[in-house]
Amino acid sequence: MEVPVADAALGFTTVIETFDGEQQVEVKPGAQHGDIITLKSLGATKIRGRGRGDLNLEIKVLTPNRLDGKQRDLFKKIRELHKSDVPRLGSRRIRGRF
């Protein structure tokens, strides 16, 4: 799920199309690129056994590559507010896929 940077920071609710029709999804404030939202039992039917799997949505935060003057000023103000946040290697969250 591609999410604009402002929506990832502030959070939002949207509707997506699933196998069962439309489903409301909440992205919580502070969502990070790579976060997973799990919709229980809304995935594909299991091959062996009963029931359905989960539908996992991966958040992909879209960072703008072109900014107009007003947008650039707003991002500069945000950067000023977060002076203590420095770029670093690694991730604050440790999560596995398997």
PyRosetta script that sets phi, psi and omega in degrees:
from pyrosetta import init, pose_from_sequence

init()
pose = pose_from_sequence("MEVPVADAALGFTTVIETFDGEQQVEVKPGAQHGDIITLKSLGATKIRGRGRGDLNLEIKVLTPNRLDGKQRDLFKKIRELHKSDVPRLGSRRIRGRF")
pose.set_psi(1, 118.8)
pose.set_omega(1, 179.3)
pose.set_phi(2, -85.2)
pose.set_psi(2, 129.8)
pose.set_omega(2, -173.8)
pose.set_phi(3, -130.3)
pose.set_psi(3, 126.1)
pose.set_omega(3, 174.7)
pose.set_phi(4, -61.0)
pose.set_psi(4, 149.8)
pose.set_omega(4, -174.7)
pose.set_phi(5, -56.7)
pose.set_psi(5, -39.8)
pose.set_omega(5, -179.4)
pose.set_phi(6, -64.9)
pose.set_psi(6, -41.3)
pose.set_omega(6, 178.8)
pose.set_phi(7, -67.3)
pose.set_psi(7, -36.6)
pose.set_omega(7, 177.5)
pose.set_phi(8, -64.0)
pose.set_psi(8, -39.4)
pose.set_omega(8, -178.8)
pose.set_phi(9, -71.7)
pose.set_psi(9, -40.3)
pose.set_omega(9, -173.5)
pose.set_phi(10, -94.3)
pose.set_psi(10, -19.7)
pose.set_omega(10, -176.4)
pose.set_phi(11, 82.2)
pose.set_psi(11, 156.6)
pose.set_omega(11, 179.9)
pose.set_phi(12, -168.1)
pose.set_psi(12, 169.9)
pose.set_omega(12, 174.7)
pose.set_phi(13, -121.3)
pose.set_psi(13, 138.3)
pose.set_omega(13, 179.3)
pose.set_phi(14, -139.9)
pose.set_psi(14, 170.4)
pose.set_omega(14, 177.5)
pose.set_phi(15, -115.6)
pose.set_psi(15, 131.2)
pose.set_omega(15, 177.2)
pose.set_phi(16, -120.7)
pose.set_psi(16, 160.6)
pose.set_omega(16, 177.3)
pose.set_phi(17, -92.0)
pose.set_psi(17, 127.7)
pose.set_omega(17, 177.2)
pose.set_phi(18, -120.0)
pose.set_psi(18, -178.7)
pose.set_omega(18, 176.9)
pose.set_phi(19, -60.4)
pose.set_psi(19, -26.5)
pose.set_omega(19, -177.4)
pose.set_phi(20, -100.2)
pose.set_psi(20, 12.0)
pose.set_omega(20, -177.5)
pose.set_phi(21, 104.8)
pose.set_psi(21, -161.5)
pose.set_omega(21, -176.0)
pose.set_phi(22, -72.8)
pose.set_psi(22, 142.3)
pose.set_omega(22, -179.6)
pose.set_phi(23, -137.1)
pose.set_psi(23, 133.8)
pose.set_omega(23, 177.9)
pose.set_phi(24, -81.6)
pose.set_psi(24, 134.3)
pose.set_omega(24, -178.1)
pose.set_phi(25, -127.0)
pose.set_psi(25, 133.4)
pose.set_omega(25, 177.5)
pose.set_phi(26, -106.3)
pose.set_psi(26, 124.3)
pose.set_omega(26, 172.8)
pose.set_phi(27, -101.1)
pose.set_psi(27, 119.2)
pose.set_omega(27, -175.2)
pose.set_phi(28, -75.9)
pose.set_psi(28, 151.6)
pose.set_omega(28, 177.3)
pose.set_phi(29, -56.4)
pose.set_psi(29, 141.3)
pose.set_omega(29, 179.5)
pose.set_phi(30, 86.0)
pose.set_psi(30, 14.6)
pose.set_omega(30, 179.7)
pose.set_phi(31, -58.7)
pose.set_psi(31, 139.7)
pose.set_omega(31, -178.5)
pose.set_phi(32, -112.4)
pose.set_psi(32, 153.6)
pose.set_omega(32, 175.5)
pose.set_phi(33, -57.4)
pose.set_psi(33, 127.3)
pose.set_omega(33, 179.8)
pose.set_phi(34, 98.3)
pose.set_psi(34, -11.4)
pose.set_omega(34, 176.4)
pose.set_phi(35, -61.6)
pose.set_psi(35, 149.2)
pose.set_omega(35, -179.2)
pose.set_phi(36, -115.6)
pose.set_psi(36, 130.8)
pose.set_omega(36, 172.0)
pose.set_phi(37, -107.4)
pose.set_psi(37, 125.3)
pose.set_omega(37, -177.3)
pose.set_phi(38, -106.3)
pose.set_psi(38, 125.3)
pose.set_omega(38, 174.2)
pose.set_phi(39, -104.8)
pose.set_psi(39, 106.0)
pose.set_omega(39, -174.3)
pose.set_phi(40, -63.3)
pose.set_psi(40, 133.6)
pose.set_omega(40, 174.2)
pose.set_phi(41, 57.7)
pose.set_psi(41, 27.4)
pose.set_omega(41, 176.5)
pose.set_phi(42, -113.9)
pose.set_psi(42, 9.9)
pose.set_omega(42, 179.0)
pose.set_phi(43, -90.2)
pose.set_psi(43, -159.2)
pose.set_omega(43, -178.2)
pose.set_phi(44, -72.9)
pose.set_psi(44, 157.0)
pose.set_omega(44, 176.1)
pose.set_phi(45, -66.9)
pose.set_psi(45, 137.9)
pose.set_omega(45, 179.9)
pose.set_phi(46, -67.5)
pose.set_psi(46, 141.5)
pose.set_omega(46, -177.9)
pose.set_phi(47, -68.1)
pose.set_psi(47, -49.3)
pose.set_omega(47, 177.7)
pose.set_phi(48, -114.2)
pose.set_psi(48, 127.7)
pose.set_omega(48, 179.3)
pose.set_phi(49, 105.1)
pose.set_psi(49, -168.6)
pose.set_omega(49, -175.5)
pose.set_phi(50, -112.7)
pose.set_psi(50, 162.3)
pose.set_omega(50, 173.7)
pose.set_phi(51, 90.2)
pose.set_psi(51, -173.2)
pose.set_omega(51, -177.3)
pose.set_phi(52, -124.4)
pose.set_psi(52, 154.4)
pose.set_omega(52, 175.7)
pose.set_phi(53, -81.9)
pose.set_psi(53, -179.7)
pose.set_omega(53, 178.6)
pose.set_phi(54, -90.3)
pose.set_psi(54, 152.5)
pose.set_omega(54, 173.9)
pose.set_phi(55, -102.1)
pose.set_psi(55, 117.2)
pose.set_omega(55, -178.7)
pose.set_phi(56, -104.5)
pose.set_psi(56, 128.1)
pose.set_omega(56, 176.9)
pose.set_phi(57, -109.2)
pose.set_psi(57, 123.1)
pose.set_omega(57, 177.6)
pose.set_phi(58, -95.3)
pose.set_psi(58, 130.1)
pose.set_omega(58, 179.5)
pose.set_phi(59, -79.3)
pose.set_psi(59, 129.6)
pose.set_omega(59, 173.3)
pose.set_phi(60, -121.9)
pose.set_psi(60, 105.7)
pose.set_omega(60, -177.5)
pose.set_phi(61, -77.4)
pose.set_psi(61, 125.1)
pose.set_omega(61, -179.5)
pose.set_phi(62, -92.8)
pose.set_psi(62, 114.3)
pose.set_omega(62, 176.9)
pose.set_phi(63, -93.1)
pose.set_psi(63, 129.4)
pose.set_omega(63, -178.1)
pose.set_phi(64, -64.5)
pose.set_psi(64, 140.1)
pose.set_omega(64, 178.2)
pose.set_phi(65, -103.1)
pose.set_psi(65, -10.1)
pose.set_omega(65, 174.3)
pose.set_phi(66, -132.7)
pose.set_psi(66, 129.5)
pose.set_omega(66, -179.6)
pose.set_phi(67, -124.7)
pose.set_psi(67, 138.9)
pose.set_omega(67, 171.4)
pose.set_phi(68, -82.3)
pose.set_psi(68, 176.5)
pose.set_omega(68, -175.7)
pose.set_phi(69, -58.9)
pose.set_psi(69, -41.7)
pose.set_omega(69, -178.5)
pose.set_phi(70, -66.9)
pose.set_psi(70, -43.4)
pose.set_omega(70, 178.7)
pose.set_phi(71, -63.2)
pose.set_psi(71, -42.8)
pose.set_omega(71, 179.4)
pose.set_phi(72, -59.9)
pose.set_psi(72, -43.8)
pose.set_omega(72, 178.7)
pose.set_phi(73, -61.6)
pose.set_psi(73, -41.4)
pose.set_omega(73, 179.2)
pose.set_phi(74, -63.6)
pose.set_psi(74, -42.9)
pose.set_omega(74, 178.7)
pose.set_phi(75, -66.4)
pose.set_psi(75, -34.9)
pose.set_omega(75, 176.8)
pose.set_phi(76, -65.0)
pose.set_psi(76, -39.0)
pose.set_omega(76, 177.2)
pose.set_phi(77, -64.4)
pose.set_psi(77, -41.5)
pose.set_omega(77, 177.5)
pose.set_phi(78, -62.4)
pose.set_psi(78, -42.9)
pose.set_omega(78, 178.8)
pose.set_phi(79, -61.6)
pose.set_psi(79, -40.0)
pose.set_omega(79, 177.9)
pose.set_phi(80, -61.5)
pose.set_psi(80, -38.7)
pose.set_omega(80, 179.2)
pose.set_phi(81, -67.2)
pose.set_psi(81, -24.3)
pose.set_omega(81, -176.5)
pose.set_phi(82, -115.8)
pose.set_psi(82, 41.0)
pose.set_omega(82, -179.8)
pose.set_phi(83, -57.0)
pose.set_psi(83, -34.3)
pose.set_omega(83, -176.4)
pose.set_phi(84, -74.0)
pose.set_psi(84, -16.4)
pose.set_omega(84, 177.7)
pose.set_phi(85, -81.0)
pose.set_psi(85, 112.2)
pose.set_omega(85, -179.2)
pose.set_phi(86, -108.0)
pose.set_psi(86, 148.6)
pose.set_omega(86, 176.0)
pose.set_phi(87, -60.3)
pose.set_psi(87, 143.2)
pose.set_omega(87, -179.7)
pose.set_phi(88, -148.0)
pose.set_psi(88, 157.2)
pose.set_omega(88, 175.9)
pose.set_phi(89, -81.2)
pose.set_psi(89, 153.2)
pose.set_omega(89, 176.4)
pose.set_phi(90, 90.5)
pose.set_psi(90, -171.6)
pose.set_omega(90, -176.1)
pose.set_phi(91, -130.8)
pose.set_psi(91, 146.8)
pose.set_omega(91, 175.3)
pose.set_phi(92, -72.7)
pose.set_psi(92, -26.1)
pose.set_omega(92, -177.5)
pose.set_phi(93, -108.4)
pose.set_psi(93, 137.6)
pose.set_omega(93, 175.2)
pose.set_phi(94, -108.8)
pose.set_psi(94, 120.0)
pose.set_omega(94, -179.2)
pose.set_phi(95, -144.6)
pose.set_psi(95, 141.3)
pose.set_omega(95, 178.1)
pose.set_phi(96, -106.5)
pose.set_psi(96, 159.1)
pose.set_omega(96, 178.9)
pose.set_phi(97, -99.7)
pose.set_psi(97, -19.1)
pose.set_omega(97, -175.1)
pose.set_phi(98, -123.6)
pose.dump_pdb("model.pdb")
